[in-house]
Amino acid sequence: MIELDLTSEQRLLEQAVREWGAREIAPRIHNLDREHRFDPDIVSQMASLGLLGICVPAKYGGAGMDYVSLGLACEELEYVDTSLRVILSVHVGLNSLSLLTWGTEDQRRRYLVPQAQGLKIGTYGLTEPAAGSDVRGMESVAIKKGDRWLLSGEKTWISLGDVADHFLVFAWSDQEKKKQRNVSGISAFIVERGFKGFSSGTLKEKWGILAGNTGFIKMDEVEVPDQNLLGREGEGFKIAMFALDQGRFTVAAGATGLIRACRDASAKYSLERKTFGVEIGRHQLVKEMIAQMESDYQASRLLWTRSGWLKNKGQRNTRETGLAKWFSTVASERAAGDAVQIHGANGYSDEYPVGRFYRNCK
């Protein structure tokens, strides 16, 4: 039976992240978003809270907490701004948990430990200019040369792409299978920013998540030691799908926090704004919108919590995690749209947070 009550440790974590976000980030996020500025000091503060290794075992430098704790942190971070949750999604969900599950002991010591401690930042490179969810359309290649691989290709829409230190990159290692579009020809590699032939840049003209860094990476025969092959040759697709399961979980929990943010902002504004001589919160349509937000929040929270519970049990959860992500992200769009509507003309103003919520949830 699923346990719905949080442990005392989980409640303390939830409270700590909530208080930190309200105290340190909420007063600044409007300006960071307006300036399109990623602040690396936020990453350092998250590291000091233990968030960058939240569910990594203590022997690898992490906090040793569970998946529900990861979800709670993501919900609280996105309550403040999506850019905060994205850091956990890629650094922990996509990269570090893949290293923990598929890495050798040497790889864990060299890469996972400094990431869990927040000394290094990790991200994930799968999407390309002509290939996103269609992994078979990927063009990056890895050619074996003695004890090294030469990686060439480009990845884009990479969160933290221009600021990360370590990159989990996927490329075709079997060129015959590339021709056949057989995913068993894809391998995963750990790439360091300092490797020769590696470069990155920032995507400038985004519509949302403006306080976060989103970039691209280019590889021109980047020399990667064979010891940086993650898993076995040809296991890249499996590793990529495993990583996306963890990433979807963090997105589901984060979207739940965004719904709650929309609910709270709307409830507050509905008591401040008056039309026809009464607070707008007394109008039936506004009541219905806020009630829908509350209903969606409760349902989303239950869905991601169940997914986290299954992850803690070590049980297969791809279906449950996918459902949680699908429901909560669709519900967050509805909540953000209704929040803008409730705020009327002010919802279209940058002076209120609901416009940012709407841009980010997209």
N, C-alpha and C positions, 0 to 999 in steps of 0.2 A: 504494500500500500504506500502511495506517495505521501511523504511527510511535508505538510504545508507550513508548519511553524518554522521560523528561522531560529537557528542556534544563537546563543548569546554572542559568539564570535562574529557571526554574520550580521547581527544587528549593530554591533560596534563598528564593523566595517562600513555598513550602510550609513550610519550616522557620521562617521569620520569623513567619508567622501562627500556627503551632502554639505557638511559644515565647511569643509575646505573649498568646495565649489562656490558656495554662497559668499564666503569671506574673501577669497583670493582671485576668483576668476569672473564671477558674475558682474562686479563693478567695472571690469575692464573689457569684457567680451564685445560690447557694442563698438568700441573704438578699434579693437583688433579686426573685427569683421569689416568695418568701414574702410580700414586701411589695407585690407587684404594681406594681413601680416601674421605670419606664423611666429610664435614666441617660444624659442627653445627652453626658456626658463620654466615653462609649464611642464615640459617633459621631466626636467630635473625635480620639480616638486612632486610629480606623480611617482617618480622613482623613490623619493624619500618616504612616500606613503606606502611603499611596497607594491604599488599597482603594476609595475612593469614585469614583475615575476609572480603575480598574484596566485596562480595555480600551478606554478613550477615547484617541484620538491625542494626542500631546504638544502639538500646536499648539492643542488645545482644553483644555489644562490637565491632561490625564490622564497615566497612567503608560505608555500605549502598548503594553500587553501583549496577549495573545491570549485566546481563549475558554477554552482549557484552563486558563490561569492563573486566570480567573474561577471555573471549576469547582473548582480546587484550593482557592482561598480559601473558597468556599462550604462545601466539605467540612470544612475545618478549623474554620470558625466554628460550624457546627452540631454538630461534635463536642463543643464546649463548651456551646452552647445554641442552640436554634432561633431565638430572638429576634435573635441576631447575624446569622445568615444572611438573615433576612427583610429586614434593612436593605439588603443588597446586592441582594436580589431586586427590591425595588420601586424603590430609588434608581437602581441601575445597570441591572438587567435590563428593568424595565418602562418607566422614564422616560428615563434618559440615552441609552440605545441607540436609543430611538425618536427623540429629538431629533437624534442623530447621523445617523440614516438618513433621516429625513423632514424635518428642520428646514431653514430657510433659513440662510444664513450669519449674518444678523443674529440670528436666534433662537439659533443655536449660541453666538454671542458673549455674548448677554445672559443666557442661561439655562444652557447646557451647561457653559461654562467655570467659573462659580462652583460648579456642582454637582460637577464633576470635581475641583475643588480642595477640596471639602468646606466651602466657605463658605456654601452653601445646600443644603437637603435637598429632594429631589424624590420625589413619589409618583404614584399612578395611581388615577383614579377612574372605574371602570366599573360595579361592582356596586351595585345599588339594593335597597331593601327588598323589591321584588317582582320583581327581575330580576338573576340572576347569570349563569350560562352562557347563559341565554336572552336574548341581547342585544336581540332584537326586542321583548322585554317592557319595555325601558327607557322611562322616562317623562320624563326630563330633556329640556328643549327649549332651543333657541338661536334667538332672533328677531333678524333683521338690522335695525339702525336706523342708517342712514347709514354711517359708517365704524366702527361698533361692533356687537357682538353682546350681547344681553341673555340671560344664562343663568339658568335657573330649574330647580330640582329638588333631589333629595337622593341622596347616595351613602353607602353603609354598608359595614361590614367593610373599611375602608380602612386598611391597614398604614401607620403613621406619620401617620395622618390628622389627629391633633391636634397634631403637632409639625412637620410639613413646611412648607417655604416655597413650593414650586412644585407645582402639581397638573396632571397631564395628564388632562383631563376630556372625556368623550364625551357628546354630546347630539344630538337630532334637529334638524337645521338645515332640513330640508324637511318641512313639516307635512303635506303631501299624502301623501308617502311614509311618514310616520309612521302615518297611517291605514291604509295598505296593508301596514305592517310590512316595507317594502322597505329593506334595510340600506344601500342607496346614498344614503339620506337622512340618514345619520349623519355628523357631522364631529367632529374632535378640536381641542381648544383648550388653550392654556397659560394657566393661571389662577394669579395670585399671591394669597397669603394676604391681603395688604393691600387687595385690590380691594373696593370698596363693595358691600355686600350679601352678602359671604361670611362664613360662620361655621363652626365645627367643634366637636366634642366627643369625649370618650373613652368607649368601651364598657367598662363596669365589670365585668360578671359573666361573664367568660370562664372557660373550664375549663383552657386551656393557653396557652403562650407568654405567661406572666404578666409576664415582664421586658421585654416589647415593648409598644409603643403601637399599639392598634387603635382606630380611631374612625369618625366619620361627618362628612360635610360637608353644609352646607345652602347653597343658592344662591337668593337672592331678587333676581332681575333684576340679576345681577352684570354690570357693564359690562366687556366684554373687547374690547380693540382688535382691529380686523380683522387687524393684523399678527401677532396671537397665534394665528391659525388655523394649525394644524399640518397640512402637506400642503395639498391642494386641498379645497374644499368637497365633501362627499360621500365622502371617502376615509377617514372615521373608522373604519369597520369593518375595512378592510385594515390600518390602523395598529394597531388594537386586537389583531387576530390576530397581527400581527408581534410586538408587545410580549409577548403571552402565550407565544409560542415562546421568547423569551429568558427569560421568567420561569420557564417549565417546566424549562428547562435548569438554572437555579440551584436549583430545588427538587429535581431529580434528584440533583445533586451533593451538596446539603445532606443529603438523606435517606441518602445513602451514608455520610456522616460520622456520622449518628445510629446507623446499624447498627454501625459500628466502635466507637462509644462503648458501645453495649450489649454488644458482644463483650468489650471490655476490662474493663468493670465485672463482667461475669459470670465471666470467667476468673479475675479477682482474687478474687472472693468464693468461688468454688468451691474455692479452695485454703485459704481461711480457715475455712470452716464445715465441721463434721464431723457425720455421722450414722452410726449403727451402727459407730462406732469408726474411720471413715475419712473423708477429705475428700470432700465431695459431688461434686467433680470427677472422682472415680474411678467414679462410678455411670454406667452406660451411657446412661441417659436424659439426664443432664446433658451428657455428652460429645456426644450427638447434637444437642442444642439449640445448643451452642456451635459445633459443626461446621457446622450450618445457617447460623448467623450469618456464619461465615467464608466459606462458599460464596456466600451472598447478597451479602456485601460485595464479593467479587471480581467477581461478575457485574455488580453495579450500577456498580462503578468502570469496567469495560470499556464498559458501555452509555453512560454519560455522556461518557466520554473519546471514544468514536467520534462522538457527537453534536458535541462540541466541535471535533474534527478536521474534520468536514464544515463547520462554521461558519467555521473558519479558511480553508477552501478556497473559501468563498463558495457552496457547493452547498446546494440545498434539503435541509432536514433535519427538517421538521415530523414526519414519521413516526418517525424515529429518536429525536428529542427526546421525543415523546409516549410511546414505548415505554420510554425510560429513566426518565421520570418515573413512569409506571405501575408498572413493575417495582420500582423502588427504594422507592417510598412503601409499596407493599403489603409488601415485604420488611422495611421498617422497623417496620411494625406487628407483624409476626411476631416480629422480633428483640426489640422492646420488651416484648411480651407474654411471651415466653420468659424475658427477663431478670427480669421481675417474678416469674415462677414459680420461677426458680432461687434468687432471694433469699427465697422463702417468705414468712413473715410480715413480714420486714424489707423486702420489696419493696413492701409496703403502707404503709411508713413514710416520712415526709418526710426522714428522716435519711440516706436512700440516694438516689442520683440516678436510679435506674431508673424510679421512679414519675413523675418529671418528664419523662423521655424518653417514657414512654407517653402522658402527657397532651399533650406537644408534637407527637408524630408524628400524632396524630389531627387 
